Amino acid sequence: MTTNQLITQIKKKQSFLCIGLDVDLNKIPQHLLQEEDPIFAFNKAIIDATHHLCVAYKPNTAFYEAYGLKGWKALEKTIKYLNENHPEIYTIADAKRGDIGNTSSMYAKAFFEDLGFDSVTVAPYMGKDSVEPFLAFKDKHTILLALTSNQGAFDFQTKTVDGVELYKQVLETSKTWENAQNLMYVVGATKAEFLADIRKIIPDSFLLVPGVGAQGGNLQDVCKYGMNDNVGLLINSSRGIIYASQNDDFAEAVAKKAEELQLQMKDELKLL
C-alpha cells in the first residue's frame, strides 16, 4: 500500500486508528477457547467489528510466536483474512527486527512476500545495512523505532552524543539511507512533548504512535504536536480496545471502544 492510499483511507473513514492485535489466551473470552483456532477466532471477531472504524491493524508477532506453530498459523490466517476481505486496511507486522544485511533481507521477505504485510517495525541499532534491505521493497514501509513509549527509552534514546540526543541522530541519519521515502517512525504517545522537535526533523513522515489508552498517552497532545498537513499519524491502541470485555458480547464492547477513539480523531481532523 502506498502512502497516498493510506491517506485516502484516513480521509474516507475520518480515522487514523490502528488496532493492535496482541492476543493473550489468558485474557480473551473463555468461550473462544473451544474454537479450533481461538487466536484467529478472536482476531476475526475484532476485525469484523472494527474494520470500518480503523485504517490499520498491528499484530505484535511475539504474541503469536509464544504459541509456537499454532500461533504462527493463526498470524498467517489473520493477515490472509485481512488482505482478502479488507485490502484497503494497512497492516503492520510489529516484529522489531534488524540484523546484518543478508539476515534482514530474509526477515523482509518473510513479512512482505510470504505473509503479505504492508509494513514491519525495525530496530535501527545496527545501522544502515540492517535497515536498507527492508526499504528495498516497493510500496512497503519500514517503521523505524525512534522514541519508544516504555520507561527504558531513557536508557539510551535520549542520551546526548556530541550535543545531540541519540533519537534525533537516528532520525537525521535515516533520511540519508536509500529509499528513505519508505520510512515511517515509532514515537510513543507517552513522549508527546518530544513531537514538536521530531517534526522539525521529519515533517512529512508518518508516525506510528503507540501508548494511547492503557499506557496513558493523550490523543489530543499527540495531535497537537505531531499532526501534519496529511495527518501523518497512526495512533495505536491494543489492550485498551481488544480487552474491553471478556463476555460473549465482547465484539460489541470492542467496537464501542474503537468508535470512542475514532470520534475523537474525527474531531481532531476538523482542525486541519
Order of alpha helices (4+ residues) and beta strands (2+ residues): alpha-beta-alpha-beta-alpha-alpha-beta-alpha-beta-alpha-beta-alpha-beta-beta-alpha-beta-alpha-beta-alpha-beta-alpha-alpha
